[in-house]
Amino acid sequence: MVAATTIVLFGATGDLAKRKLLPGLVHLLQASLLDGLRVVATSLDDMSGDEFRDVAKKAILEFNTREVDDEVLQEFLKRVDYVPGDAGASALRDAVHRAEEELGEGARRLHYLSVPPKAALKVVEMLGEADLVEHSRIIMEKPFGMDLASAKELNRRLHLVFDEEQIFRIDHFLGKEAAQNILAFRFANGLFEPIWHRNHIDHIQIDVPEKLGLEQRADFYEGTGAYRDMVVTHLFQILAFTAMEPPTALLPEAISEEKNKVFRSMLPIQPDDVVRGQYSGYREQDGVDPESDTETFVALKCYIDNWRWAGIPFYLRTGKKLGDGARIISIAFREPPKSMFPSGSGVGDRGPDHLTFDLADRTRMSLSFYGKKPGPGMKLDKLSMQFAMQETDWAGAVLEAYERLIFDAARGDRTLFTSAQGIERLWEISDELLSDPPVVRPYEEGSWGPNQVHQLIAPFTWRLPFERKWREGKSKQK
């Protein structure tokens, strides 16, 4: 059971709040996962409570991905209060206390900081000034520093107000069902658990290309880049789930410790193992230096120096304005000897067998393997078994990533969140790269990055773009 919770939503009129957080809170209420819910919204916009509720209603109706029950929507809006940012700490404290009086004894607070990075510490300090730290948890959005020194300083200042156990650093990639399914696939199945190591796995790819550009984020991105924005805060977290040892129990502390062991075992990222790119036209955007060397694309090879993964390369890639938008983890298994198969049989022509997890909103998994073509002779081709969540009776129970993470934070489950120790270690292994980054290479919009990415992964090849598309089942979404 989740204790009655007042969610204090900072940046409540921002894009993330409108598109994800407000619709997500309505769904949590509708699904009876957060029955005792109150929302105190705040932002820099000067508006009344009624005006904000109109803004919230419009956003929920526009961006909700499910049918919203009108009675639930009206009930949710009744539970929403609004405090303009310039009203100060005392006004915010009074609004939170009013909400808690309605909830009664035992209520908790959950502060969600959907604010720009520069504003986060000011909000934290205001929460301390408003005396809203006790019985509370706080959700922090990325970035968690820009290098090791800034990450340590950020954590030091956070810990002046909040204990580490109260801080939930959010990574919405880990909130997706497919990401969590990795744990089930790895540790619950006798088919996969024994072969999940260097003796049977050839290499692993984590590939998150994006078709979108930067829209209004160019000024923020100019000082950040793809590595800081995506790799440290997202792709390395997925890598930890993929590579971690079995935890002693399915408990947050045990899982967090195994993730941190992976980070401690990672070798420093070598600049020679990194390809940085920048799409044509980036420098013409408002807020961008005409001579900018900020990368909008990054691909890298990294290693985990432990007993399970020694010598096995992990390839990570992400970037803006690429040929497609996708989020996949692809496990390439070692190929067996082929001496028994005749020349021209086709075996080996299509590369190794792969287990692929699709982390996009349409949760899917695929296992490819060789099979014999019907008919005389020994002709082989690649076949695949595929699973899609939308084709099961479970589809309606799937929580979107932000919904799952808000729900977990409300009940104090830290499984899918990142610790200060983990973040600082990731900046530590990035230090050499950040100090001496390789040259930024140009690439065209709609491509798959600079040509050097193929040299980086050779003798292997990138799984994206897929040679064969996912099969579309009877529950195909429009």
N, C-alpha and C positions, 0 to 999 in steps of 0.2 A: 504494500500500500504506500502511496505517496502522500506525505503530509500536505495539508493545505498550504498553498504557496502564493506569495505575492511576487509577480515578476515585474521588476523595474526595468523598463525597456528604454535605454538611451539611444538616441538617433532614430526615434520612432517614426519620423517622416521620411527617412532615407529609403533608397532603392531596395536594399536587402530586407528591411522591415516590411515594406509593402509587398514585395514579391514572395518572400519566404516565411518571415517570422510571424506576421499577423495571420496569414492563412493557416500556418502550421499550428498556432495556438488554438484557433477555432476547431481544427480537426482533433487536437488532443482533448478538447472539451467535449466534442461530439462523440468521440470514441470512449468517453468516460475514463480516460487515463489521467486527466488532471481535473477532477470534479471540483475540488476546492481551489479555484483559480481566481486571482484578481490581478489586474494589470495596471501599473502606474507608468504611463508613457511620458517621455520628456524629449524635447529637442530644442533647437535654437529658434524654431518658428513660434511667433507670438500668436497664439490662437486660444480659443476657449475649449472647454471639454467637449461641448456639442460639435464644434467645428472639427475637432480631431476625430470624433466618432464618425462623422460624415466621411472624412478622408479614409479612415480605417475600413468602413463599410465598402466604399468604392474599390479600395485595393483588394479586399477579400473576394468580392464578386468578380473582379477582373482576373486575378491571378490564381485563385484556388483551382487545383487540378481535380477536385472531386465535387460532387453535388453537395451543396451546403443546405442543410435544413434551416428554413427561415426562423423557426422558433429558437434553434440553437444560436443562430447569428444574433438575434435580438437579445438573447440572454447574455451572450458574450459581450456585446456592446454595453449592456447595463453594468458589467463588471470592470469597465475600463474608465480610468481617470486620466487626466492630462495636466502636466505642470510645465509651463514654459521654462526654458533653461535659465533665463535671466531672473527668474523668481527667487533663485538662490537655494542654498542647502536646507534652510528651515522650512520652506514651502514644500520641498520634496519630502522631508522627514514627516511633515504633517500629513501629506497624502498617503504615505506608506502606513503610518499609524492608523489612519482612518480605515484603510483596507484591512489591516490586521485586526482591528476591532470587530469587523464583520466576520472574519474567519475564526476568531476565538483563540483560545490558548493552544500552544503547540505549533502555530503557523511558522513557516520558514520564508526567507527572502532569497530570490534569485535575481541577481543583477546581470543583465545582458548588455554588453558594451558594443553596440553596432555603430561605432564612431570611427573617424579617421585615426590612424596611429598616433598622431601628434596630440590628440585630445584625450587619449586613454588614461594617462597618468593624472591629468587634471580631474577626470571623473573619479578615479580611485581616491584621490585626495579629498574630493568633495564628499564622497561616501563616508570617509573617516570623520570629516568635519560634521556631517549630519548625524553621526552616531548610528549608522545603518550597517555596521559590519557584523555585529553579533548575530548568531543564528542565520547567517547568510552564506551564499556561494556566489561566485562571480564568473561569468563566461567572457573570455577574452578572444577577440578576433586577431588573426595574423596581421602584420608580421610580428614575430616575437624577437625583436632585435634585428640588426642589420649585419652584425658580426659578433664575435665572441665577447668583446668588451661591452658593446651596447646591450647584448642579451643579459650579461651579468648585472649591469647597472639597472636594467629594467626589472629583473627579478629582485634585486636588492630593494628597490623602491616599492615594488609590489608587496614584499614581505614586511615592510614597515607598517602596512595597514592590514593585510590579509595573511593568514597562514597558508602554506603551500597546499594543505588539504582542502582549502576553500576555493582554490583557483582552478578553473577548468578551461584549458587552452583548446579551442575548438578546431577540428579538422573535419569538414563536412564530407570528405572522401571516405573516411572511416565510418561515417554514419550510414553508408549505403549497405543494403542487404548483401550484395555480392561480396563486398569487402569482408563482412563478418562470416560469410559462407566459407571463406578460405579456412577458417579455424575448424569448421565442421568437416570440410573435405579432408583436411590434413590429418586430423586427430581422431575422427570418428569412424574412418573407413580403413579396413584392413587392406584394401586394394592400393591405397595411396601412401599410408603412413610409412611402410617399410622402404619405399623407394624415394622418399623426399630428402635426398642428399646427393652429394657430389658423385657417388658411384653410379647413379642412374640419371641425373639431370645434367644436361650439357650447358645450358645458360638460361637466363631469365630476362624477360623484357617487361618493363613498366612504361607504357606509352600513352601519353595524354595530350594529343594534338588538339588545337582549338581553331575553329574557322573564324571566330570573332576577332576583331581587333581590340583597340583600347577605348573606343568611344570617348567618354569624358575623363578617362583615368590616365591620360598620357603624362600629366604633370607628376602624378604619384609614381607612375611606372618608371619615369626617367631616373629617379633616384633609387630604384629598386632592381628592376630587371627580372628575367624569367627564373634565374637560379634562386634568388632570395624569395621571390614571390611564390614559386611553385615547388621547387625541388626540396628545400629544407622543410617547408611546412606541410607538404602533401606527399610527394613521391617517396621521400625517405620513410614516412610513416607507413605507407603501404608496403614498402620493402621490409620493414620490421615485422609486419603481420605475416608476410610471405616466408620469412626466413627464421622466425623465432623458434626456440626449443619448446617442447610441451610444458605448459605451466603446471605447477603442482596442484592447482585447482582452478576451476573456472571462476576466479574471483579477481576483482580489479587490481589488487596489489600484486598478485602473482603474475598476471598478464603484463602489467606495467614493468615489472622487474625483468621479464624475459625480453620485452622490447628494448629496454635499456641495455641489456647484455649484448643485443645485436649492435646497437650504436657503439658500445665500447669496443666491439670486435672489428668495426669497420676501419679499413685502412684510410689514411688521409687521401683526399681526392687530388690526383695529379693533373696539373694543367694540360699535359700531353694527352690525357684521356678525356678531354672535354672539347666539344665543338660548340662555339657560340655563333649565333646568327642574328641578323636584323633585316626585317622585310623592307622591300623597296617602298618608299613613301613615308616611313616612320618619322624621318627627320623633318618632314614638312608639316607635321601636326603641331597644333598650338601647345605651348609648354615644353617643347622638345628642343634641345640644343641642336643647331644646324650641323654641328660636328659630333653629335652624340655617338658614343661607343657602347651605349646600353644595349644589352642583348634582349631581343624579343623571342629568341629561340635558344634552347640549350639541349644538348645530348651529351651523355657521359657514360663512362664505364667505371664501375666501382667493385670492390672486393670486400668480402667478410672473412677475416682471418681467424676462423675457428675450425673445430674438428669437422663439422658438418659441411661447411661451404668453402674450405680452402681451395683456391685456384679457380673457382667457378665465377665467371663474370656476370654481373648484373648490369643491364643496359637500360638507361632511363632517358626519355625524350619528352619534351613538351615545348610548345611555342604558339604564337599568335599567327592568324591569317594563313593557316596551313590547309592542306587539301581536304580535310574532313575533321569533324569533331568526334572524338572517341575517348574512351578511358578503359584500357585493357591491361591485364596481367597475363603474360603468356609464358608457360613453362615448357621449355624444349627438352625432350628426353633424349638420352644417348641412343644412337642407332646401333642395332645389332650387326654382327658380321653378315655379309650377304653372299658368301661364296657358293652357297647351295642353289641360288637362283640363277637361271640362265641369262645371258646377255640379252638386253631388250625386254626383259620382263617388266620393267617400270619401277622396280623397287629402288628406292633411294632417289628417284627423279624429283620428288616433291619435298625432299628434306625430312627432318625428324618428325616424330609424333609430337603433338602439342596439346596441352591442357590450357584452355583460355577462359579467363573470367572477364566478362564485360561489366564494368563498374558504372555504366551509364544508367539512366533512370529505368531502362528496360533490363532488369536483371537477367543475365543469360550466362550459360557456361557451355563449353564445347570441348569434346575430346576427339582428336583426329588420330587415325591409324590406317595402316595399309590393309587392303582386302583384295581377294581375287575377283577379277571380272568373270562373269558367267561365260561358259563356252570352253572350247578345247584350248589346250596350252596353258601356260602359267603367265598370265598378264595381270598385273596388279595396279591398283589405283588408290588414291586417298579417299577414305570414307570418314564420316564423323557422326558422333552421337551428340545431340544438343538438348539442352534443358532451358526453358524460358519460364520465368515466374508467372508471366501473364497468362500462361496456358494451364495454370493450376487453380485449385480452389483457394489457394493462399493469397492470391493477388490483392484481394481487397483488404488484407490485414497488413500490407506492407506500409511502414511508416517512411515518409520522405526523410532525407538525411538530417535536416535541421530539426524536424519533429522528434526523431529518435534521440538526438543529442540533447535537446532541451529537456526531454523526458528523463534521460539518464542523469543529467545534472540536477534536476529537481529531486531525484531520489538518491543522489550522492554516489552514483556508479561512475567511477573514473576509468573504466576499461578502455574507452575509445578516445580518451583525452591524453594530452602530452604533458610530461612533467618538466619542471625547470632543469633537472639533471639531464634529461634526454635532449632538450633543446640546446643546452650549452655544449654538450658533446658533439652535436651535429655542426655547430658553428666552429668547434675546435678542429674537426676533420676538414672543414672547408677553408681553413685559414690560408693554406698555401695557394689555393685557387684564387681566392679573393685578393691576395697580395700580388699575384702575378698571373692575371687572366689571359687566356689566349686571344688572338686577334678576332674581332667580330667580322664575320663573312656575310655578304649580302645573299638574300634569297627572294624569289618572286612570290607574290601573293598567290595562294592556291597550290603551291608546291608542297614538298615534304621536308623543306629545310635545305641548307647548303649541301652541296655534293659530298663534302667531307664526311657526312654522317655514314656513308656507305663504307668508307675506309675505316671508320671507327669500329664498326661492327663486324667487318670481314674477319674470318671467312664465312660468317653467318649473314643472314639478311633480316631486315626489319619485317615484322609480321604485318604492319600497316604500310600501305593499303592492302587489305586482304585480297588474296588471289580469288577466293570464293566468298561470296557474301553469306551472311547468316540466312538460314532458312526462315521464312515467315510462316508461322503457324496459323491456326484457325482464329486465334485471338489477336490477329494483327492490329496494331494501333495505328490510327491515322496521324 
